[in-house]
Amino acid sequence: MEHTPTIRSKIETELKQRGYSFSGFSKISGINRGTFSAMLNSNPPKPISVRQMDLITKALGYPEGWLYELYIDECFYEGKGHWKRIKPFLLRCVELGRQDFIQKVLSRLTEDLSYVPTIFSLAEELHAEGKEKEKDSVPFYECVIENERYYHSERLAISQYRLFSYSLNKDLENNRQLAIKFAPFRKNLPENHQLDALLKLVNVYFQAYDCETTMQYAKELEVIATNVYQQQIQVRLKNREVKPLNTERHLIVYFGQAYLMQGNAREKQGLYEEAMEFIPYYADLTGFEGLDEMGILEARKFEMWAEANRLNLEILMGNMVSLPAYVDLLKSNPAEILQGLLTIMESANKYNHSIDDILLLFAENINEFRDLRTNISYYHTNYNLVTYSRFFLELSRYYFNKGSYFEAIGSMLNSLKASSQLNDKAYYIKSITLLFEKYKDHSTEEQRTEYEKVIKAVENNINQMTS
C-alpha cells in the first residue's frame, strides 16, 4: 500500500534533501526554532498556521499554495474541523483564487451541518468588504443554499438574495430567470433586505415590460416602506433614537419609487390617467420625517421626476401644449434627456406630430447617444440601455413615416444592437426585425451587411443560452 505523505513528512523530506537543520531553516524562514521543532516533533505536534505554512513555502522556493492540498488535513486534525485554522486558510484561498481548495474544505465542513451558520457568517464578512469581494463570497453562499436545512430560514433567504443581486447583468432574460428563482424567498428576508430586494425585482420586471408583475412588487415595496416609516415615527414620538436601517438607499427612495414605478407601469400599459394618479404620492416628500441632507436631495429628485412625469403623460395623451415646458425641463436635467426624447418620439408617432425642431434642438445629444459602440460605458444600467433601444426604434418609425429611409434604418440598427446586448429577444424580434424586413429594399448594402452581422450574433447568443 502506497504511503500518503502528510504536510510534516513533506517538509521533513525537503529539509533532509537540502541539508537544513532546524536552526538553519529557522533563520531563512523567520519561524522560531522551538516553534518549528514543536510543529514537527511534538506529540501531538503543534498545529501549523497558514502564515507559517506560507513562510515555509517561500523559504523552500515553491509557489504560493504549494502545501495547501495537504493543509486541508491539518484543518481537520483527527477528523474534526478546527475553525481557528479553517477560517484563515479559506481567506488565504480566497486571496489566491483557489476555488478548488475552498470547495474541498466546504465539502468536508458540511459533513457536520452545524457549520452552516459559521459558513454564512464568513460569506457575510466577505460581502461587507465591498464589491470587490462579492465574487469571493459566492461559493460560501452557494454552500449555505445547498446545505441549509430550513427552507424558511433567514440565512437561506439572504444567501439567495446575495446571489440574485450579484448575478444581475445586461441580459434581460437572465435577470428575469434570476428573479423567478429568488422571488419565493423575499418574504423571509429582514425588512431592510426586503426593501432592496423588492426594488431590484421591480426594476427587473419593468425592464422586461412585465407591467403586472412590476405593479405587484411595487405594491409590496409600498407596504413595507410605509410600515418601516411609521415604525420610525413611533420611535421618534417616544424620544428614542431611530436605529440605522442598513439599506443600500435612503428610506425615502423606497417609499417614492414604490409609487413612481406603479405609475410607470401603468404608463407602459397606456393607462395614462391611472398613471397620473400616482404622481401626488411622490411629488412632495419634503415633509418626510427624519430627512437628513441626503434625504432632502432625494426628495428634490422625486419632485423633479413628478413634474417630468406629469408633462410626460400629458404629451403621451397628445397634449403638445406641454411640450415647451417639457423641453425646458430636459435642458435643465441632462440625465433625463434620453427618457424625455423617447416620450416625445412615442407621442409624435402616435398622433402624427412633426417634431423636426425638437430633433434639431437635441441633435448633439442624439448623435452622442447614437455612437453606442464607443460610448457603451455611459449606459451603466440596464434601464438606460433599454431606453436607448426603445428611443432609436421610435426614431426609426418616425423617419420611416417621413420617407427618410437611410436615417430610419440607421436608427433601427442602433436599436437592434442595444437589444441584442440586452438579450431582449421578444422585443426586437417582434418590433425591429419585422420593421427591417418591411423596409429592406430601401436599405444600403452596408446596412444590410450590418443587420445580418447583428442578427447572427444574437442567434449565436440565444443558441448558447439554450444549449
Secondary structure, DSSP 4 states (H G I P E B T S, - for coil): -PPPPPHHHHHHHHHHHHT--HHHHHHHHT--HHHHHHHHHSSSPPPPPHHHHHHHHHHTTPPTTTTHHHHHHHHTGGG---HHHHHHHHHHHHHHT-HHHHHHHHHHHTTSGGGHHHHHHHHHHHHHT-GGGHHHHHHHHHHHHHH-S-TT-HHHHHHHHHHHHHH--S-HHHHHHHHHHHGGGGGGS-HHHHHHHHHHHHHHHHHTT-HHHHHHHHHHHHHHHHHHHHHHHHHHHTT-PPPP---SS-HHHHHHHHHHHHHHHHHHTT-HHHHHTTTHHHH--TT-TT--HHHHHHHHHHHHHHHHHHHHHHHHTT-GGGHHHHHHHHHH-GGGHHHHHHHHHHHHHHHT---HHHHHHTHHHHHHHH-TTTSGGG--SHHHHHHHHHHHHHHHHHHHHHT-HHHHHHHHHHHHHHHHHHT-HHHHIIIIIHHHHHTGGGS-HHHHHHHHHHHHHHHHHHHHHH-
